[in-house]
């Protein structure tokens, strides 16, 4: 859990309960998703929990906001992105990494998670993934307010599924508190990180299809 989210999660949760009660009393409820979109959310949740059964609400949130917002929040500059990628690659435990080279995010699959295994094992040159990642963070992105409304709609669908997710109330409150102060990015839950050792970079669907997919599919076919 990153330092920023750790602060929100452990220090603001009590205040958030009071603040959110007042705020939600003044705000209209988010309009429910149309039936076809709600079905897609339920399908996404079921896939996520089948593939990653240790997921919490935080992890469902993360794949959804990645799909909606992309990697812009992770990129200050190409140099910063290179330094961060190089440092992460240097600390990888290859035996713990997933063998799935890529997977779509969220409901609409606008972005893909590209496993850092692809660079560590030589499938992709570092610069190829770095350039795809940086390019995927460029351009116009939705606002936090737009995402907040979208998430409220999606969470209502998730809540109606009665999944008994661990720490659901705590996670829900922490996410809402974060969104209320204009932030939206967080790390995977500790449960997820310990179970699945996620290390990847986000790439937009168009860039993935045009620059990476053929090479990654060829590599996957060799296994």
C-alpha positions in Angstrom: 0.0 0.0 0.0 1.7 3.3 -1.0 2.4 6.0 1.5 -0.2 8.4 0.2 -3.1 5.9 0.4 -1.8 4.5 3.7 -2.3 8.0 5.2 -5.9 8.1 4.0 -6.7 4.6 5.0 -5.4 4.7 8.5 -5.8 8.3 9.5 -8.9 9.7 7.8 -11.3 6.8 8.1 -12.9 8.0 11.3 -13.3 11.6 10.1 -14.5 10.4 6.7 -17.4 8.6 8.2 -18.7 11.9 9.6 -17.8 14.0 6.6 -19.3 11.6 4.1 -22.5 11.4 6.0 -22.9 15.2 5.7 -21.8 15.3 2.1 -23.9 12.4 0.8 -26.9 14.0 2.5 -26.4 17.0 0.2 -25.6 15.1 -3.0 -28.1 13.4 -5.2 -27.6 9.6 -5.6 -25.7 8.6 -8.8 -28.1 7.5 -11.6 -28.1 3.7 -11.8 -26.3 2.2 -14.8 -28.4 0.9 -17.7 -29.0 -2.9 -17.5 -26.5 -3.7 -20.2 -23.7 -1.8 -18.5 -24.6 -3.2 -15.1 -24.4 -6.7 -16.6 -20.9 -5.9 -17.9 -19.9 -4.8 -14.4 -21.1 -8.0 -12.9 -19.3 -10.0 -15.5 -16.1 -8.2 -14.9 -16.4 -8.7 -11.1 -17.0 -12.4 -11.6 -14.0 -12.7 -13.9 -11.8 -10.8 -11.4 -12.8 -12.9 -8.5 -12.4 -16.2 -10.4 -8.9 -15.2 -11.5 -7.9 -13.4 -8.3 -10.0 -14.7 -5.5 -8.1 -12.7 -2.9 -9.3 -9.5 -4.4 -10.9 -6.9 -2.1 -13.1 -3.9 -3.1 -9.9 -1.9 -3.4 -8.7 -4.2 -6.2 -11.9 -4.1 -8.0 -11.8 -0.3 -7.8 -8.2 -0.3 -9.0 -8.8 -2.2 -12.2 -11.9 0.0 -12.9 -10.1 3.3 -12.4 -7.2 2.1 -14.5 -9.6 1.3 -17.3 -11.3 4.7 -17.0 -8.4 7.0 -16.2 -5.3 5.3 -17.7 -1.7 5.8 -16.4 -1.5 9.6 -16.5 -1.2 9.8 -12.7 1.9 7.7 -12.8 3.9 9.8 -15.2 5.6 13.1 -14.4 8.1 12.8 -17.2 9.8 10.1 -19.3 12.9 10.3 -17.2 10.9 9.7 -14.0 9.0 6.8 -15.7 12.2 5.3 -16.8 13.8 5.5 -13.4 10.7 4.0 -11.7 10.6 1.2 -14.3 14.3 0.4 -14.0 14.1 0.3 -10.2 11.1 -2.0 -10.2 12.7 -4.3 -12.7 15.8 -4.5 -10.5 13.9 -5.8 -7.6 11.7 -8.4 -9.3 11.4 -12.0 -8.1 10.9 -13.8 -11.4 9.7 -17.0 -9.7 6.8 -15.0 -8.1 5.7 -13.2 -11.3 2.6 -14.3 -13.1 3.1 -16.0 -16.4 0.1 -14.1 -17.9 1.9 -11.5 -20.1 -1.0 -9.1 -20.5 -4.6 -8.6 -19.4 -7.4 -6.0 -19.9 -8.5 -3.7 -17.2 -12.0 -3.1 -15.9 -15.2 -3.2 -17.8 -14.4 -1.6 -21.1 -10.8 -2.8 -21.6 -9.5 0.7 -22.7 -6.2 -0.1 -21.1 -4.1 -3.3 -20.6 -1.8 -4.3 -17.9 1.5 -5.4 -19.4 3.4 -7.8 -17.1 7.0 -6.6 -16.4 8.0 -10.2 -17.0 7.9 -9.3 -20.7 10.8 -6.9 -20.2 12.7 -9.0 -17.7 12.7 -12.1 -19.9 13.6 -10.1 -23.1 10.2 -10.4 -24.8 10.0 -6.6 -25.0 12.8 -4.1 -25.1 12.6 -1.8 -22.1 12.3 1.2 -24.3 9.4 -0.4 -26.2 7.3 -0.8 -23.1 8.4 2.5 -21.7 7.4 4.4 -24.9 4.0 2.6 -25.0 3.4 3.4 -21.3 4.3 7.1 -21.6 2.3 7.6 -24.8 -0.7 6.0 -23.1 -0.6 8.7 -20.5 -0.8 11.5 -23.0 -3.9 13.3 -24.3 -7.2 14.2 -22.6 -8.4 12.2 -19.6 -11.7 12.2 -17.6 -11.8 14.4 -14.5 -11.9 13.1 -11.0 -15.5 14.2 -10.7 -16.5 12.2 -13.8 -14.7 9.2 -12.4 -16.3 9.6 -8.9 -19.8 9.5 -10.5 -18.9 6.5 -12.6 -17.5 4.6 -9.6 -20.5 5.3 -7.5 -22.6 3.7 -10.2 -20.3 0.7 -10.5 -20.0 0.2 -6.7 -23.8 0.1 -6.4 -23.8 -2.8 -8.8 -21.1 -4.5 -6.8 -22.9 -3.9 -3.6 -26.1 -5.4 -5.0 -24.1 -8.6 -5.8 -23.7 -9.3 -2.0 -20.3 -10.8 -2.4 -19.2 -10.6 1.2 -15.8 -9.1 0.3 -13.4 -8.9 3.2 -13.1 -5.4 4.7 -15.7 -4.1 2.4 -16.9 -1.3 4.7 -13.4 0.0 5.4 -12.4 -0.1 1.8 -15.6 1.6 0.7 -15.1 4.5 3.2 -11.4 4.9 2.4 -12.1 5.1 -1.4 -14.9 7.6 -0.9 -12.7 9.8 1.4 -10.0 9.8 -1.2 -12.3 10.8 -4.0 -13.8 13.6 -1.9 -10.4 15.3 -1.7 -9.9 15.0 -5.4 -7.6 12.0 -5.5 -8.3 8.7 -7.1 -5.1 6.5 -7.4 -4.3 3.8 -4.9 -2.3 0.6 -4.6 -3.5 -3.0 -4.6 -4.6 -4.3 -1.3 -2.0 -6.1 0.8 -4.0 -9.3 0.4 -3.8 -9.0 -3.4 -0.1 -8.1 -3.5 0.9 -11.0 -1.2 -1.1 -13.5 -3.2 -0.4 -12.3 -6.8 2.8 -10.2 -6.8 1.5 -7.7 -9.4 4.2 -5.8 -11.4 3.0 -4.2 -14.7 2.6 -1.0 -16.7 -0.6 0.2 -18.2 -0.9 0.7 -22.0 -3.9 1.9 -23.9 -5.8 -0.5 -26.1 -4.9 1.2 -29.4 -1.1 1.3 -28.5 -1.2 -2.3 -27.2 -2.8 -3.5 -30.4 -0.5 -1.6 -32.8 2.8 -1.9 -30.9 2.8 -4.9 -28.5 0.2 -7.5 -29.1 1.8 -9.4 -32.0 5.1 -9.8 -30.2 3.4 -10.8 -26.9 1.1 -13.3 -28.6 4.0 -14.9 -30.4 5.8 -15.2 -27.1 2.8 -16.7 -25.4 2.4 -19.2 -28.2 5.9 -20.5 -27.6 5.1 -21.6 -24.0 
